[in-house]
Amino acid sequence: MENVYHEGELKVQNLTGEATIAAQNGKMISSQFSNGIINFLKYQQFAVLSSKDRAGNVWVTFLTGESGFAEVLDEHRIVIRAGLIEGDPLALEPLERAQIGLLIIDTNRRIRLRINGTAEKQKEQLIVTAHQIYGNCPKYIQKRSLRPEKDDFRLLKSEQRSKELSLKQQEWISNTDTFYIGSVSKEGEMDVSHRGGNPGFLHLVNAKTILFPDYFGNSMYNTLGNIYINPSTGLLFIDYEHGHSLHLTGLAEIIWDEEQASVFPGAERLVRFNIAEVVQVKNATEMQWGDTELSPYNPEG
């Protein structure tokens, strides 16, 4: 069987002593959409996407639509009938055969599906050719239900760009329970992943530096494997109450020191993220989310 992992992933799996588990879990990675995935997608309205801009910066954004806005076309391709909004850091990128990471997540049922591959933008939709398709466990997903009604007050959109976090943005991140992280391999293949914990699980070192824990997961180390050999990384935060989004791009590094990690409950290691640019989009979505039920997997502290 061809190895589904690249050099960075294999290195981190060996460093953590989880190579055997990773090899077993890697058997679930496919390049074809199953009937179960087709049925899952019929009810989904939310997807997270990572890609690079023309300068090589990694950004993470999200797409929303009516149920079934993501639909399988054939065994290798999926169409997402949604476009990026004005002000989004990837909105002006051509995305022609662009490498992307895609995460379709049902927060109400705590189910997530990873799709890595290439995408082509066609008007208000994306055609994605999948290279890797696999599900992830429900760990650290906070339960949130999408409400059917939309908020008409969110129609007026605007963007704000800066080189560091404002005080309000720092408060936003300090109180968050969920974010998404995009990373890229040495070969340019993209990935995007979910991260969750109890509010306060991220630490702001200063206006340009974030420190966050890495909890026990599926042992595949797709994100850390990318960071190990390519520090270019993007983060996405969503204000679920008001519909705003916060996009960060910069460089990440893994902190292996156990003493530093011990300050963070449940952390096996840490990641330091150094910000290069910040984009905040006001009223990024008209969608509304219900009340939050924190994941039972979240470490207490």
Backbone bond lengths (Angstrom), bond angles and torsions (degrees), N, CA, C in turn:
res aa  C-N    CA-C-N  psi(-1)  N-CA   C-N-CA  omega(-1)  CA-C   N-CA-C  phi
1 M - - - 1.461 - - 1.531 110.09 -
2 E 1.334 116.73 131.37 1.451 121.52 178.97 1.525 110.05 -64.69
3 N 1.333 116.78 138.49 1.466 120.55 -179.58 1.515 109.45 -70.06
4 V 1.328 116.32 127.77 1.461 121.51 -177.46 1.526 111.56 -86.79
5 Y 1.325 117.55 -5.16 1.460 121.36 -176.44 1.522 111.47 -105.38
6 H 1.329 114.66 148.47 1.461 118.52 176.06 1.528 110.66 -95.05
7 E 1.326 115.27 179.71 1.463 122.62 -173.47 1.532 113.17 -53.84
8 G 1.336 117.15 -46.10 1.459 120.58 -177.66 1.514 112.82 -65.56
9 E 1.335 116.26 -42.86 1.464 120.28 178.87 1.522 111.05 -62.51
10 L 1.327 116.28 -44.38 1.462 120.68 179.80 1.527 111.33 -62.44
11 K 1.331 116.15 -39.04 1.455 120.20 -179.30 1.525 110.94 -64.62
12 V 1.330 117.60 -46.11 1.460 120.61 -179.25 1.527 110.82 -68.01
13 Q 1.318 117.32 -38.61 1.476 120.44 177.13 1.521 110.43 -59.07
14 N 1.315 116.67 -40.06 1.472 120.36 178.72 1.526 111.69 -71.37
15 L 1.322 117.00 -39.96 1.457 120.99 179.58 1.529 111.90 -62.82
16 T 1.326 116.56 -33.78 1.465 121.01 -179.04 1.529 112.61 -90.49
17 G 1.341 117.20 -5.26 1.462 120.63 -178.86 1.510 114.08 73.58
18 E 1.336 117.37 24.90 1.471 121.00 -174.73 1.524 112.37 -118.29
19 A 1.333 117.00 21.83 1.462 120.63 -176.45 1.526 112.31 -62.92
20 T 1.329 117.30 -38.33 1.472 120.57 -179.00 1.519 110.88 -65.43
21 I 1.337 116.47 -44.47 1.469 120.81 178.53 1.528 109.87 -63.67
22 A 1.338 116.41 -42.68 1.462 120.78 -179.47 1.523 111.49 -61.89
23 A 1.332 116.55 -40.62 1.465 120.40 179.22 1.521 110.64 -62.23
24 Q 1.337 116.43 -39.02 1.461 120.54 178.67 1.528 110.61 -67.51
25 N 1.341 116.03 -46.17 1.465 119.95 -178.95 1.521 111.93 -67.52
26 G 1.327 116.88 -26.97 1.452 120.10 -179.84 1.516 113.81 -65.56
27 K 1.330 116.80 -17.26 1.467 120.75 -179.72 1.525 112.27 -67.31
28 M 1.332 116.64 -17.75 1.470 118.72 -179.02 1.531 112.05 -84.16
29 I 1.340 117.97 -9.34 1.463 120.67 -179.90 1.518 109.85 -74.31
30 S 1.328 115.06 130.85 1.461 121.09 -178.15 1.527 109.25 -134.20
31 S 1.313 116.67 168.60 1.466 120.97 173.04 1.523 110.82 -114.27
32 Q 1.338 115.85 9.40 1.462 120.64 -178.58 1.529 110.44 -123.62
33 F 1.330 115.72 143.68 1.453 121.60 178.51 1.527 110.23 -82.25
34 S 1.312 116.49 128.53 1.457 121.73 179.29 1.525 110.60 -88.76
35 N 1.317 116.66 168.87 1.470 120.74 176.60 1.527 111.40 -63.03
36 G 1.326 116.51 -34.74 1.455 119.98 178.35 1.520 111.79 -63.06
37 I 1.326 116.61 -39.88 1.466 120.74 178.11 1.517 110.52 -68.12
38 I 1.318 117.12 -41.12 1.462 120.78 178.02 1.524 110.53 -57.30
39 N 1.303 117.23 -44.09 1.468 121.23 179.18 1.526 111.23 -68.27
40 F 1.318 117.53 -39.29 1.464 121.88 178.33 1.526 110.88 -59.36
41 L 1.328 116.70 -43.74 1.457 121.37 -175.38 1.529 113.14 -67.96
42 K 1.295 118.25 -22.56 1.466 121.44 -178.23 1.527 112.75 -59.41
43 Y 1.321 116.85 -22.42 1.462 120.91 -173.86 1.529 113.31 -113.47
44 Q 1.343 117.13 5.56 1.457 119.13 -173.96 1.524 112.56 -92.14
45 Q 1.342 115.08 146.34 1.459 121.99 -178.13 1.524 113.43 -130.17
46 F 1.332 117.40 3.14 1.462 120.29 -170.67 1.529 110.05 -142.77
47 A 1.331 116.01 131.24 1.464 121.41 178.56 1.518 109.43 -142.28
48 V 1.313 116.02 146.86 1.462 122.62 177.46 1.530 107.94 -112.81
49 L 1.326 116.19 138.81 1.461 121.07 -174.05 1.525 110.16 -132.09
50 S 1.321 116.46 138.71 1.463 121.51 173.24 1.518 109.52 -121.95
51 S 1.341 115.33 144.04 1.456 120.86 175.05 1.530 107.62 -162.46
52 K 1.327 116.42 -178.16 1.460 121.38 179.87 1.528 110.37 -112.15
53 D 1.330 115.72 148.50 1.452 119.14 172.16 1.525 109.28 -86.11
54 R 1.324 116.57 -178.90 1.463 120.01 -175.42 1.529 113.11 -66.06
55 A 1.328 115.82 -21.09 1.469 119.85 177.99 1.522 112.13 -86.44
56 G 1.339 116.78 -3.25 1.456 120.63 178.49 1.515 114.35 92.42
57 N 1.346 117.91 5.41 1.456 121.27 178.47 1.526 111.08 -77.72
58 V 1.313 117.01 138.70 1.465 122.06 178.11 1.532 109.02 -87.54
59 W 1.330 115.66 129.68 1.460 121.75 176.90 1.527 109.29 -127.11
60 V 1.315 115.63 153.56 1.465 122.09 174.91 1.521 108.22 -124.05
61 T 1.316 116.36 135.04 1.456 121.41 178.56 1.517 109.25 -140.39
62 F 1.338 117.29 -176.35 1.461 118.63 179.49 1.520 110.77 -141.55
63 L 1.325 114.64 159.03 1.458 123.39 -179.21 1.521 109.20 -127.90
64 T 1.320 116.85 143.69 1.463 120.91 177.00 1.524 109.61 -134.27
65 G 1.316 115.53 159.28 1.458 120.33 178.60 1.515 110.72 -171.87
66 E 1.304 115.74 -172.48 1.459 120.60 176.19 1.523 109.47 -71.83
67 S 1.319 116.40 161.94 1.469 120.65 178.67 1.519 110.28 -52.27
68 G 1.322 116.46 130.66 1.452 120.98 -179.24 1.522 113.58 86.07
69 F 1.344 118.12 13.32 1.469 119.42 -179.53 1.523 111.86 -65.75
70 A 1.320 116.64 -18.12 1.465 121.80 172.31 1.528 107.38 -106.56
71 E 1.320 116.70 120.31 1.475 120.64 -173.56 1.528 110.43 -135.02
72 V 1.307 116.21 137.19 1.462 121.69 178.06 1.528 109.96 -74.72
73 L 1.342 115.94 128.62 1.461 121.70 178.43 1.527 111.58 -91.53
74 D 1.337 115.52 -42.02 1.458 121.30 176.65 1.521 106.98 -155.38
75 E 1.314 118.69 -169.04 1.462 120.18 -171.26 1.523 113.51 -66.89
76 H 1.355 117.51 -15.95 1.465 119.91 -178.25 1.532 113.90 -120.78
77 R 1.343 118.40 -9.86 1.457 119.62 -172.03 1.533 111.90 -123.69
78 I 1.332 113.49 148.24 1.452 121.62 178.45 1.528 108.02 -134.63
79 V 1.325 117.42 144.41 1.451 121.62 174.81 1.527 108.38 -110.33
80 I 1.321 116.05 136.26 1.461 121.60 174.73 1.512 106.95 -115.21
81 R 1.324 115.78 112.01 1.462 121.00 -175.47 1.527 109.97 -88.58
82 A 1.315 113.95 74.54 1.464 121.68 178.04 1.515 107.72 -162.92
83 G 1.322 115.89 149.63 1.453 120.67 178.62 1.517 110.88 -115.95
84 L 1.322 115.70 163.10 1.460 120.87 176.97 1.526 108.97 -80.65
85 I 1.326 116.68 139.24 1.452 120.33 -175.90 1.527 110.79 -79.24
86 E 1.320 116.00 159.36 1.455 121.88 176.60 1.527 109.71 -60.39
87 G 1.312 115.86 134.80 1.456 120.24 -178.45 1.506 113.46 98.89
88 D 1.325 117.33 -20.23 1.454 121.30 176.90 1.531 109.09 -63.38
89 P 1.331 118.79 137.91 1.467 119.93 -176.09 1.521 114.76 -62.91
90 L 1.331 118.27 -17.26 1.462 120.77 178.55 1.530 112.27 -105.48
91 A 1.333 117.19 1.76 1.462 120.42 -171.95 1.522 113.23 -63.14
92 L 1.320 117.82 -34.58 1.460 121.49 -177.07 1.523 113.21 -92.34
93 E 1.336 116.88 -0.43 1.466 119.78 178.62 1.525 110.41 -77.60
94 P 1.337 117.95 140.62 1.471 119.85 -176.21 1.525 114.12 -65.84
95 L 1.331 117.32 -31.34 1.469 122.14 -177.96 1.525 111.67 47.62
96 E 1.314 115.32 52.32 1.462 121.56 175.69 1.528 108.01 -102.86
97 R 1.310 115.89 108.59 1.457 122.81 -174.01 1.529 110.59 55.67
98 A 1.299 115.14 34.33 1.465 120.69 -179.16 1.518 110.19 -78.35
99 Q 1.325 115.53 142.18 1.456 120.10 172.81 1.526 108.36 -70.54
100 I 1.327 116.77 132.53 1.465 120.50 178.17 1.533 110.16 -137.50
101 G 1.316 114.52 155.21 1.451 121.28 165.61 1.517 106.87 -110.69
102 L 1.305 117.64 139.58 1.463 122.15 -176.28 1.517 109.16 -132.92
103 L 1.315 115.44 132.63 1.462 121.66 177.11 1.520 107.86 -127.76
104 I 1.316 116.23 116.77 1.463 120.78 175.98 1.518 106.72 -105.57
105 I 1.330 115.26 117.51 1.456 120.10 -169.02 1.518 111.34 -127.70
106 D 1.316 115.61 130.94 1.459 124.06 175.44 1.525 106.21 -104.07
107 T 1.324 116.44 96.05 1.462 119.72 -175.65 1.530 111.80 -72.03
108 N 1.326 117.55 -22.80 1.462 119.69 179.14 1.523 111.30 -68.80
109 R 1.342 116.18 -37.60 1.468 121.08 179.99 1.535 112.48 -103.66
110 R 1.330 115.68 0.49 1.465 121.69 -179.61 1.538 111.80 55.70
111 I 1.331 115.09 51.18 1.468 122.16 178.08 1.525 107.87 -123.39
112 R 1.331 116.73 135.18 1.463 119.48 178.23 1.524 110.98 -136.44
113 L 1.314 114.79 146.45 1.460 122.83 -177.56 1.525 108.43 -128.08
114 R 1.329 116.78 126.52 1.461 121.97 178.25 1.531 109.18 -99.68
115 I 1.327 116.01 134.98 1.459 122.21 175.85 1.522 107.37 -135.88
116 N 1.323 117.39 115.53 1.462 122.04 176.55 1.515 109.10 -112.13
117 G 1.331 117.23 136.27 1.456 119.48 -178.67 1.514 111.82 176.76
118 T 1.327 116.19 -145.31 1.463 121.12 179.53 1.522 109.35 -121.11
119 A 1.339 115.00 154.88 1.464 119.67 -177.34 1.521 110.69 -134.63
120 E 1.318 114.76 150.07 1.456 122.06 172.34 1.512 108.12 -127.69
121 K 1.341 115.79 130.28 1.455 120.77 179.33 1.519 109.36 -84.95
122 Q 1.322 116.83 127.17 1.453 122.41 177.46 1.527 108.23 -129.62
123 K 1.330 115.45 97.60 1.464 121.95 -176.20 1.529 109.39 55.36
124 E 1.309 117.96 -120.41 1.466 120.82 -176.65 1.527 111.60 -99.07
125 Q 1.322 116.31 39.72 1.456 118.94 177.14 1.520 110.09 -154.11
126 L 1.340 115.09 161.37 1.452 122.31 177.70 1.522 109.34 -118.95
127 I 1.320 116.35 134.60 1.458 121.43 172.01 1.524 106.57 -104.44
128 V 1.324 116.96 117.46 1.455 122.13 -175.62 1.529 109.79 -110.73
129 T 1.324 116.16 127.08 1.459 121.89 172.82 1.522 107.72 -100.06
130 A 1.309 116.28 117.81 1.463 121.21 -172.78 1.519 111.63 -84.15
131 H 1.349 114.90 135.28 1.460 121.62 171.90 1.528 110.78 -105.51
132 Q 1.340 115.08 -33.35 1.460 120.97 177.43 1.531 109.07 -136.67
133 I 1.340 115.81 131.09 1.462 121.83 178.64 1.523 107.55 -132.53
134 Y 1.317 117.36 127.70 1.462 119.19 177.26 1.522 110.38 -164.87
135 G 1.312 114.83 153.30 1.448 121.22 177.59 1.513 111.03 -91.49
136 N 1.332 115.34 160.01 1.464 121.90 175.85 1.517 109.40 -121.54
137 C 1.325 116.14 161.41 1.461 121.44 -179.87 1.534 110.25 -71.85
138 P 1.344 117.50 167.53 1.471 120.71 -177.33 1.521 114.98 -82.17
139 K 1.327 118.01 4.08 1.461 120.82 -174.06 1.529 112.55 -57.28
140 Y 1.330 115.10 136.86 1.457 125.32 170.87 1.534 113.71 67.31
141 I 1.339 118.23 12.36 1.463 120.97 175.18 1.527 108.36 -87.51
142 Q 1.330 116.75 121.08 1.463 120.23 175.59 1.534 107.91 -79.05
143 K 1.308 116.12 135.18 1.462 120.15 -177.20 1.526 110.02 -76.11
144 R 1.328 116.06 120.34 1.461 123.14 176.11 1.521 108.56 -139.84
145 S 1.304 116.57 134.99 1.461 119.62 177.89 1.521 109.48 -105.26
146 L 1.331 115.62 137.82 1.454 120.59 174.29 1.522 108.95 -77.47
147 R 1.310 116.38 129.17 1.459 120.55 178.01 1.522 109.82 -83.53
148 P 1.326 118.63 144.90 1.466 120.60 -177.17 1.528 113.19 -68.26
149 E 1.340 117.38 -28.79 1.462 118.83 -177.82 1.525 110.90 -81.77
150 K 1.315 116.15 155.20 1.451 121.92 177.49 1.521 109.29 -109.95
151 D 1.335 115.47 159.82 1.457 121.75 -178.48 1.526 108.47 -101.26
152 D 1.339 116.32 106.44 1.458 120.62 -176.62 1.529 112.65 -67.25
153 F 1.320 117.71 -18.15 1.459 120.63 178.46 1.530 111.37 -70.62
154 R 1.324 116.84 -11.01 1.454 120.49 -177.40 1.525 113.46 -95.12
155 L 1.313 117.45 15.74 1.459 120.45 -176.93 1.524 112.21 -73.15
156 L 1.335 118.12 -32.84 1.450 121.79 -177.54 1.527 109.55 -83.00
157 K 1.322 116.42 113.89 1.457 121.06 -175.02 1.525 110.51 -109.76
158 S 1.318 116.04 150.36 1.463 121.40 176.19 1.521 108.65 -153.30
159 E 1.335 116.35 160.30 1.463 120.83 -179.68 1.519 110.56 -125.25
160 Q 1.301 114.77 154.87 1.465 122.26 178.44 1.518 107.51 -137.97
161 R 1.336 116.62 127.33 1.463 121.68 -178.37 1.525 110.58 -117.78
162 S 1.321 115.65 145.39 1.455 120.61 178.37 1.526 109.17 -159.50
163 K 1.322 116.44 175.10 1.464 122.34 178.94 1.520 112.21 -100.94
164 E 1.333 117.01 -5.14 1.455 120.79 178.30 1.522 109.62 -153.43
165 L 1.321 115.96 168.64 1.455 121.47 -176.68 1.524 111.30 -79.06
166 S 1.334 115.56 137.74 1.454 120.39 171.97 1.530 108.64 -75.11
167 L 1.323 117.03 170.99 1.461 120.36 178.70 1.527 111.06 -62.55
168 K 1.333 117.34 -39.59 1.471 120.52 178.89 1.519 110.98 -66.53
169 Q 1.326 117.04 -38.84 1.465 120.39 177.89 1.520 110.99 -67.57
170 Q 1.320 117.25 -37.05 1.457 120.23 176.12 1.527 110.95 -63.42
171 E 1.320 116.86 -40.75 1.463 120.79 177.47 1.527 110.74 -64.20
172 W 1.328 116.02 -40.63 1.466 122.67 178.00 1.536 109.42 -56.60
173 I 1.317 116.90 -52.44 1.462 120.97 -177.78 1.527 111.24 -66.33
174 S 1.317 117.46 -38.78 1.467 121.20 -178.28 1.522 112.51 -63.53
175 N 1.330 116.93 -25.28 1.467 121.09 -177.16 1.525 113.70 -105.14
176 T 1.340 117.24 3.06 1.457 119.80 -174.94 1.531 111.85 -74.77
177 D 1.334 116.00 157.26 1.459 121.43 174.17 1.528 111.60 -118.28
178 T 1.334 116.51 -1.96 1.470 120.76 -175.81 1.523 109.98 -151.42
179 F 1.325 116.17 139.75 1.461 120.31 166.41 1.519 108.42 -151.63
180 Y 1.322 115.47 171.25 1.459 121.75 -179.01 1.527 108.24 -124.16
181 I 1.332 115.92 143.17 1.456 120.98 -175.73 1.521 110.36 -127.13
182 G 1.323 115.18 128.78 1.460 121.65 177.48 1.515 110.25 -108.09
183 S 1.328 116.24 140.71 1.464 120.85 -179.02 1.526 108.89 -143.78
184 V 1.335 115.38 170.16 1.463 119.76 -174.73 1.523 109.44 -143.82
185 S 1.320 115.76 140.96 1.463 120.83 179.89 1.521 110.19 -79.81
186 K 1.319 115.65 172.81 1.471 121.21 177.38 1.522 110.70 -60.98
187 E 1.337 115.97 -29.22 1.468 120.72 -179.05 1.520 112.41 -85.64
188 G 1.343 117.87 -1.72 1.464 121.14 178.09 1.510 114.96 92.73
189 E 1.334 118.51 7.04 1.461 121.20 179.88 1.525 109.47 -81.04
190 M 1.331 116.22 131.20 1.452 121.94 -173.38 1.529 112.00 -91.38
191 D 1.329 114.02 159.17 1.463 121.49 174.99 1.514 107.52 -150.45
192 V 1.317 117.00 150.87 1.461 121.18 173.23 1.522 108.25 -139.65
193 S 1.329 115.62 140.37 1.451 120.67 -173.68 1.518 110.65 -138.83
194 H 1.320 115.42 159.07 1.462 123.82 177.89 1.525 109.27 -95.02
195 R 1.331 116.34 143.82 1.455 122.35 172.70 1.523 108.50 -134.03
196 G 1.339 116.17 134.08 1.456 119.84 -179.68 1.507 111.94 -143.11
197 G 1.317 115.68 160.97 1.458 122.78 178.03 1.522 108.83 -177.52
198 N 1.297 116.73 178.86 1.456 119.57 176.72 1.524 110.05 -67.30
199 P 1.352 117.77 149.73 1.469 119.71 178.09 1.525 110.91 -50.51
200 G 1.339 115.47 132.16 1.454 120.48 -177.84 1.514 113.78 97.90
201 F 1.358 117.97 4.11 1.466 119.04 -176.85 1.527 112.62 -76.43
202 L 1.344 117.78 -11.52 1.459 121.16 172.12 1.518 109.24 -98.41
203 H 1.332 115.64 148.17 1.461 121.08 -179.70 1.517 109.47 -120.20
204 L 1.338 116.79 126.24 1.455 121.96 175.47 1.526 108.99 -87.94
205 V 1.321 116.60 112.57 1.460 120.93 175.94 1.521 109.67 -73.52
206 N 1.332 115.73 -44.55 1.457 123.38 175.71 1.524 107.73 -162.80
207 A 1.323 118.52 -169.24 1.464 122.30 -175.38 1.522 113.54 -69.90
208 K 1.335 117.40 -8.96 1.458 120.31 -178.95 1.526 113.51 -124.29
209 T 1.344 117.41 4.97 1.464 119.75 -174.72 1.527 111.47 -138.52
210 I 1.341 115.70 129.90 1.464 122.81 178.00 1.523 108.46 -121.03
211 L 1.306 116.07 139.58 1.462 122.48 176.74 1.523 107.61 -120.40
212 F 1.337 117.10 128.63 1.462 118.40 179.13 1.528 111.15 -140.83
213 P 1.352 115.73 152.59 1.467 120.40 -177.01 1.519 112.41 -80.26
214 D 1.312 115.71 152.24 1.458 121.83 170.72 1.522 107.06 -109.77
215 Y 1.337 116.36 114.97 1.459 122.04 -177.88 1.531 110.21 -90.54
216 F 1.323 114.92 167.47 1.463 120.43 176.81 1.525 109.96 -63.49
217 G 1.345 116.16 133.11 1.462 120.71 -177.97 1.512 112.25 -133.48
218 N 1.347 115.34 -132.57 1.467 119.95 -174.81 1.526 113.05 -93.67
219 S 1.320 117.31 5.03 1.481 123.71 177.30 1.525 113.69 70.50
220 M 1.320 118.01 5.27 1.464 120.26 -178.96 1.532 111.50 -82.67
221 Y 1.303 116.64 -32.08 1.467 123.50 176.49 1.527 112.77 55.80
222 N 1.328 115.06 48.48 1.463 118.99 176.86 1.529 111.30 -64.84
223 T 1.336 116.67 -45.84 1.468 119.88 -179.32 1.519 111.67 -69.95
224 L 1.324 117.55 -51.93 1.466 119.76 -177.87 1.523 111.47 -66.64
225 G 1.322 116.64 -30.95 1.458 119.84 176.45 1.516 111.87 -63.87
226 N 1.330 115.94 -38.75 1.462 119.49 175.01 1.524 110.95 -66.72
227 I 1.334 116.45 -48.66 1.466 120.72 -177.69 1.528 110.73 -60.45
228 Y 1.316 116.82 -34.38 1.470 121.28 -178.29 1.525 111.85 -57.85
229 I 1.335 116.65 -35.57 1.467 119.32 -177.25 1.525 113.12 -113.12
230 N 1.344 117.50 -11.30 1.466 120.76 179.67 1.528 108.36 -148.20
231 P 1.320 118.86 106.25 1.464 120.97 -173.26 1.531 115.12 -74.68
232 S 1.331 118.96 -9.50 1.466 121.00 -178.64 1.529 110.30 -61.63
233 T 1.321 116.24 123.01 1.467 121.17 -170.88 1.517 109.56 -147.08
234 G 1.338 116.07 153.95 1.462 121.77 174.62 1.517 110.41 -132.92
235 L 1.319 116.62 149.27 1.461 122.28 177.69 1.523 109.38 -125.59
236 L 1.336 115.70 148.37 1.464 122.27 175.91 1.522 109.48 -130.62
237 F 1.339 115.55 130.86 1.458 122.73 173.89 1.526 108.02 -121.21
238 I 1.324 116.69 139.27 1.462 121.22 179.43 1.518 109.61 -118.68
239 D 1.325 116.46 130.76 1.457 122.28 172.85 1.529 106.22 -86.48
240 Y 1.324 117.21 96.63 1.456 121.59 -172.99 1.526 112.16 -68.21
241 E 1.314 117.09 -24.20 1.467 120.22 -178.89 1.527 112.19 -77.83
242 H 1.343 116.39 -39.28 1.457 119.89 -173.84 1.526 114.09 -111.56
243 G 1.332 117.77 -9.30 1.463 120.42 176.33 1.518 114.98 83.72
244 H 1.341 118.89 14.06 1.459 121.47 177.45 1.531 110.07 -85.89
245 S 1.330 115.88 161.35 1.473 120.06 175.88 1.519 109.76 -132.78
246 L 1.325 115.33 149.06 1.458 122.89 -178.94 1.524 108.02 -128.07
247 H 1.327 115.94 118.55 1.464 122.58 -175.50 1.520 108.93 -114.88
248 L 1.326 116.80 128.42 1.459 122.20 179.50 1.522 109.51 -123.50
249 T 1.317 116.81 140.79 1.459 120.84 171.88 1.521 108.30 -128.27
250 G 1.332 115.86 147.56 1.456 119.59 -177.86 1.509 111.49 175.05
251 L 1.325 115.82 -151.11 1.460 122.64 -177.70 1.525 109.83 -123.13
252 A 1.333 115.51 138.46 1.461 120.84 -179.15 1.525 110.37 -118.54
253 E 1.319 115.66 153.40 1.460 120.78 174.39 1.520 109.56 -142.56
254 I 1.322 115.91 148.68 1.460 122.04 179.91 1.528 108.77 -88.49
255 I 1.324 116.63 134.05 1.462 122.22 175.29 1.520 107.48 -107.67
256 W 1.315 115.98 113.47 1.462 121.34 -174.40 1.526 112.93 -90.37
257 D 1.330 117.71 -10.43 1.454 121.89 -174.15 1.533 111.54 -63.10
258 E 1.326 117.01 118.15 1.463 121.56 -176.16 1.522 112.20 -67.07
259 E 1.314 116.71 -33.08 1.467 119.68 -179.33 1.524 110.66 -66.01
260 Q 1.329 117.47 -42.02 1.465 120.52 177.07 1.529 110.63 -65.96
261 A 1.332 116.09 -40.27 1.467 119.72 -178.75 1.524 112.06 -67.51
262 S 1.326 117.22 -28.50 1.469 120.54 -175.87 1.524 112.94 -64.85
263 V 1.315 117.71 -18.64 1.468 121.65 178.16 1.530 110.46 -69.82
264 F 1.332 117.18 -24.12 1.464 123.27 -179.24 1.525 108.69 -100.05
265 P 1.333 119.46 113.53 1.471 121.45 -179.47 1.533 111.66 -55.05
266 G 1.327 116.38 129.11 1.457 121.31 176.56 1.511 115.41 81.76
267 A 1.334 118.23 -4.77 1.466 120.60 -176.36 1.517 111.42 -75.87
268 E 1.321 116.81 133.80 1.456 121.76 173.78 1.522 110.48 -94.20
269 R 1.309 115.98 -23.45 1.462 123.62 175.40 1.531 106.34 -165.95
270 L 1.320 117.37 177.28 1.458 120.80 -178.94 1.526 110.41 -124.27
271 V 1.325 115.24 161.20 1.460 121.81 172.12 1.526 107.83 -126.09
272 R 1.324 115.86 128.71 1.465 121.21 174.28 1.524 107.94 -101.69
273 F 1.337 115.72 128.19 1.462 121.27 -179.57 1.522 108.91 -116.16
274 N 1.331 115.57 121.48 1.470 121.66 -179.97 1.528 109.10 -104.74
275 I 1.315 115.81 120.53 1.459 122.72 -171.80 1.528 111.92 -78.49
276 A 1.350 115.55 134.03 1.460 121.42 172.76 1.527 110.96 -104.79
277 E 1.344 116.37 -36.46 1.470 120.16 -179.41 1.523 109.62 -153.53
278 V 1.335 114.55 148.80 1.470 122.48 -179.88 1.523 108.92 -124.76
279 V 1.324 116.69 132.77 1.466 121.81 172.54 1.523 108.29 -127.88
280 Q 1.321 116.56 122.14 1.463 120.88 173.91 1.516 108.62 -111.19
281 V 1.324 116.39 129.12 1.458 121.97 177.66 1.520 108.37 -109.98
282 K 1.322 116.23 118.04 1.459 121.24 177.68 1.525 109.19 -80.72
283 N 1.327 116.26 135.37 1.467 121.87 -179.14 1.526 111.40 57.14
284 A 1.327 115.71 49.11 1.463 120.80 -178.45 1.525 112.11 -66.89
285 T 1.320 117.26 -24.68 1.462 120.45 178.83 1.518 110.55 -144.43
286 E 1.342 115.23 149.03 1.464 121.45 174.42 1.521 111.25 -90.46
287 M 1.332 116.36 -5.52 1.458 121.16 179.75 1.528 110.93 -63.98
288 Q 1.325 115.69 153.53 1.448 121.30 174.50 1.524 109.70 -124.77
289 W 1.316 115.96 141.98 1.449 122.02 178.13 1.517 110.72 -111.65
290 G 1.336 116.33 149.57 1.453 121.44 178.38 1.515 111.98 -81.36
291 D 1.315 116.03 -171.46 1.455 121.75 -178.43 1.523 110.98 -62.92
292 T 1.321 114.99 156.88 1.465 122.16 -176.39 1.523 111.32 -97.21
293 E 1.340 115.15 133.78 1.465 121.50 170.27 1.519 106.58 -117.52
294 L 1.332 116.73 112.20 1.457 120.72 -175.33 1.520 111.94 -64.44
295 S 1.327 115.70 148.32 1.461 121.71 -178.55 1.536 110.63 -66.39
296 P 1.335 117.45 137.30 1.467 119.76 175.80 1.527 113.11 -68.14
297 Y 1.327 116.88 -12.88 1.470 121.25 178.95 1.529 112.19 -82.44
298 N 1.331 117.93 -15.70 1.452 119.87 -176.08 1.530 111.04 -60.19
299 P 1.328 118.11 128.77 1.466 119.60 176.67 1.528 110.94 -63.52
300 E 1.311 115.52 139.24 1.462 120.41 177.55 1.518 109.33 -81.41
301 G 1.334 114.47 148.07 1.453 117.04 177.38 1.503 110.99 167.40
